[in-house]
Amino acid sequence: MTGMTRRVFLRSARAATGVSAFGILTRRGDAAEFTWRYANNMVPTHSMNVYLEQAAEGIRRESGGRMEIQIFPNNQLGGDTDMLSQLRTGVIQVFNLSGLILATIVPVASISGIGFAFKDYDQVWSAMDGSLGAYLRSAIEKSGLFAFDKMWDNGYRQVTSSTHPINTPEDLKGFKIRVPVSPLWTSMFRRFGATPMTINFSEVYNALKTKFVDGQENPLSLIEANKFYEVQKYVSITNHMWDGFWTLANGRAWAALPSVLQDIVATNINEAALKERQDIRKLNESLRDNLAQKGMVFNATDPEKFRGALRAGGFYTEWKEKYGPEAWAVFEKQVGALA
């Protein structure tokens, strides 16, 4: 881990601030000594929130009632950008966020989303639980946030289309595809000759229905949950990006938490993340049959063809320069040579 260690970070933050200086709600008359607000953007029935509720109960029980975690799912406290701002000021104490969005304040955090980099889940978790994850946590801590050890899974992303299956990079030429507001997404799809269009997720269904765009890309779990099968016919298993969620705590709030409570909170939340990973992997594997029964047509792809097109188009070289040689070296040590 580069920079100051997690122990030094916590000690420094604790020395620089007082317990009452941030959004820990220490409330008189309540059994809990510490009450934290934990926000995310997933629906209450998502595995993330199922296991978070279990973790919150475990934290309350193991802390003897000293620590209470209140879960706020489904963007109840605002959109991702709003909740990230609230986390930084301490209004929210914990928040689950994709590294691709966290990159707005920690640019290197999006490196885990580089297109066609991770070959399989074993490689993903080896990297994110290993040296790459440690490197990114160090960068995150420098922004005033504390990153938990274990990330949550959002799954590999696949391309859907209403016009034709995407078998090769050439099939993306002129293809109007909805992407999130992220330079990494737009850069990648432009290298394939596609026309990436940034549209808020809440508007994607209508954009597909009205043929404003030809397709979109998301994990199968979100394709099914948002009923994209009603307005899309083809699902191309591209696995073009892996996406996961960091568990982030306000750094000052975390530093003010007694070490015994830090251990209880971290242990329960990290264990919940590991359980969610198993669920999401099984869910995305089972959804293929479910979506096929709803009329979607699946096709497999050769990732090396897409990887080769990105390499030839200078995509990896471009992002190596943006992230810097140190970060890229840590990344390629996990995924192999790309640029």
C-alpha positions, 0 to 999 in steps of 0.5 A: 500500500502506498502513502500512509498506512491505514493505521497512520491514516486513522490515527492522524484523522482522529488527532485532527478532529473531534468525535462531534465534528462530523456526521456521527449521530451520538444521541442522548436517550438512545441505546446506541452510542453511535448511529450511522446512516448507510446509503446505496442505490439498490432496491431493498430486495437486492442481495446487497440490502438483504445482507446489509440488513443482516450485517446491521443486526450483527453489528448491533448485537456484537456491539452490545447495542453501542452501534446502530446502522440505519440502511437507506436503499434505492437512492432514498437519500439522493442520486449517486453524486448527491450521496457522495457529497453527503458522505464527504461532509459526514451527513451520510457515514457509509455509502456503496459506490461504483469505482467508475463514479468514485473516479470523479474525485479519485480518478484512478478508481475507475481503472478496474473498469478498463474494457476487456481487462479481466478475463474471469471472476477469479482474476477480478477478486484476485486483483481487488482483494489483492495488490490492486485493491490495496493500491486503490484503497490508499488513493481513496483514503487520500481523498478523506474517505475510508474504503473497506477491504471487500468490494461488492459485485455488480457483475460483468456488463453485456450489450443488448440490441434491438437491431442485430447481435454484436458478434465482433467489433465491426458490429458496433460501427454506427451503433447508437448505444446508451452509456453512463456519464463516464469518459471511460465508457465513451472512449471505449465505444468510440474506439469501436466506431459506435455512437455512445450516448450518455443518458440517465439510467431512469430514462434508458427504457424509454430511449430504447422503446422509442429507438432513440438508441439501438442498445445499451449495456448492463449486467443481466441482473439489471437487464431483467430487473428493468424489463429491457427484454420488452424493448430489446431482442439480442443479448451479446455476452461481451463481458466488456467491463466488470463493475463493483461497489466500494463500501466507503465511510466518511474518513473522520467518522471512521477514525472517531469510532473506537477500534473495537467497533471498527473491527465489528463493523468491518468484519460484518460488512466485509462478510456481507460483501462476500455473501453478496458476491456469490449471490450475484454470480449465481443470479447472472448465470441463472438469468440467461435462461430466464431472459431467453424464455422472455424472448431474448436471443443470446450470442457468445463473443470472442473477447480477444477480438475486442481486446485486439481492436482496442489495443490497435486503436490506442485505447489502452495506451491512452488510459495508461497515460491518464492513470500514470505508469505506477497505477498501470503497472499495478493493474497490468500485474494483475490482468496481464499486458494490455498497452 
